[in-house]
Amino acid sequence: MPKTPSVILREELSRMGYELLDIYQYRDRDIIRIKHRMSGKIFLYETKRHVRDLVSRDEIRELASSIAEYYESRRVKSKA
């Protein structure tokens, strides 16, 4: 059975140390709620496209890596 984009995103984020909690769908964007496993912090990430519209695993990996970069940039700002 083929996996949906949200399931693949959940797996990719899990490999990076994050947990996908929710995906809130709006007309023009999605907001993803994510938990960083090491710190336990929960944060929101706003996408420019809907997760359901991502067709390739590479696009989903890019999204997962941009989410990780976003968290790291916010973590560095909060320490300063």
N, C-alpha and C positions, 0 to 999 in steps of 0.2 A: 504494500500500500504506500503510495507516495506521501511524503511529509509536506505539511503546509509550511509557508514561510515563517509563521510564528513559532512552530516547533523547531525549525532549523535555527532560528534566531536564539531560542532558549538554549539549544545545545552549544552554539558558538559562544554565547555569553557565559555559560557554565564553564567552558574551557578556560575562559579568561578570569574567572573568579567572581562572577556576578550572577545574580538570580533575577530572571525576568518575572515580575509580579503581575503586571496588568498592561494591556494595550487599550487605550481609550481612543476611539475612532471619531473623528470629526469630519466635516464635509471636505476640507482641503488639507488635512494633516492628521497625524497620529501623535499622541503623547504616550510615552512608554514610561512605566514606573519600574525602577530597577533597584535592587539591593546589592551593595558591595558586601561580600561575605566576610572579609577580614575585619572590617570596621563596623559592619552592621548598619551603616548609614543607608538611607533610602533617598533617592533623587529622581527627578523627572527629566526626561529627554524628549524634545520636540522634533519630529521628523518633518521633512519637506514633502515626502511622499508617503503613501499608505504602505504599511508593511505587507499587506495582502497583494499589492501590485508588484512586489519584487519577484522576479522570475528566476534568477540564477543564484546559485549558492555563493558565487563571488560577490554579488551585490549585497547579500545578507552578511557576508564576512566583513565587507567594507563598512556596513552600518554598525556591526558589533565593534569593530575597531574604533570607529568614530565615537561611539558611546564611551568606550574605555578612555579614549583621549580626553573627552569632555569631562569625565569624572576626575581624571588625574589633574587637569588644569584647574578645576574648581577646588580640589584638595590642596593644591599648592597655594592658591590664593587665600584659602582660609587659614593656612599656617602662618602666612606673612603678616 
